[in-house]
């Protein structure tokens, strides 16, 4: 979890504390069903590729990425903490595009869009597909955007992070990250109430606009760094680029 993400979550939670959160019928077991896990292969080679890319060992990074693609690999498991930004696959994706490994970059973009648990991953995947299209006319893979699943996975990540922040290790990390002045944990708990409201009545495969409307009703569009127009454009681009 990077500093910007933490700040956005705190702002969202503070808003919800101030305005109150209406009762929602969604439950965590229901959200777990909405966030059905991917059935892709192992993620170890992607982990290695991300590390190689961060160390500027380009040849090793591209080789590990290709091995991961051949194995039809998935994303690494989510880890709580404040260093998630250090594990971003975007430098690797850019390296693959710059190195003309277009098929491998396209598969990475597809997995980011379909499996990652954050709306920003949809934008990042779309950005990678745009970069590929700018370099080659080759057909891109079909990509299915399931915004309900993305938000549900994000909700489970937030729930895991909230539980971790109540542990001794979490409190220690929270104090260190915020230089001894961490936000009230109740603010993070309010975020969980947001997800319950935002996913109330959600169904996998529902129209994107329906999901966006539900999220809009649950909180102010810009509080969590979630710009409706930007996300909608990314989804439209993904559909257009795959034609």
C-alpha positions, 0 to 999 in steps of 0.5 A, a space after each residue: 500500500 503506497 503513501 498516496 493510496 493510504 492518504 486516499 483511503 484516510 480521506 474517504 474514511 474521514 468523509 464517511 465518518 462525517 456524513 455517516 454511512 447508511 445501512 447496507 445489505 451486502 455482507 463479507 461472505 457475499 463480497 467474497 463470492 463476488 471476488 471469486 479468485 482467478 484460476 491462473 497458474 503460479 506467480 513466482 516467475 512474475 515475482 522474479 521478473 518484477 524484482 529483475 526489472 526493479 534492479 534494471 536487469 532487463 534480460 533476466 526480467 524479460 526471460 522470467 516474464 516470458 516463462 510466467 506467460 508460458 505457464 499462464 501465470 497469475 498475480 502474486 498473493 496480496 500482502 498487507 503493509 505499506 510497501 505495495 507500491 514497490 511491487 508494481 508490475 508497471 516498470 516491467 510492463 513498460 520494459 516489455 513494450 520497449 523491448 518489443 515483447 508485445 505478446 508478453 506485455 499484453 498478457 501481463 496487461 490482461 491479467 492486471 485488468 482481470 485479476 488485480 483488486 484495484 480500479 487503478 489496475 484497470 487504468 494501468 492495464 489499459 495504459 499498457 495496451 495503448 503502449 503496445 498498440 502504438 508500437 504494433 498493429 498486431 491483434 491484442 487479446 480479448 480482455 474482460 473487465 469485471 468492475 464488480 469483482 475488481 471492487 470486491 477484491 479491493 474490499 477484501 484487501 482493505 479488510 485484511 489491511 484493517 485487521 493487520 493494522 489492529 495487530 502489534 506489527 500493524 500498529 508498529 508499521 502504522 506509527 513508523 509510516 506516519 512518523 508517530 502520528 497515525 490516523 485513527 483506526 476507526 477511519 479505516 473501519 469506516 472505509 469497510 462500511 463504504 465497501 459494504 454500501 458500494 457493493 450492496 446489490 452488486 452482481 458479477 457481469 452487471 453493466 459497468 454503468 450500474 456499478 459506477 452509479 452504485 459507487 457514486 452513491 456510496 461516496 464522492 467520486 474523487 475521494 478515493 482517487 477514483 475518477 469515474 470518467 477516467 475509469 470509464 475511458 480506460 474500460 472503453 479503450 480496452 474494448 476498442 483496442 481488442 477489436 
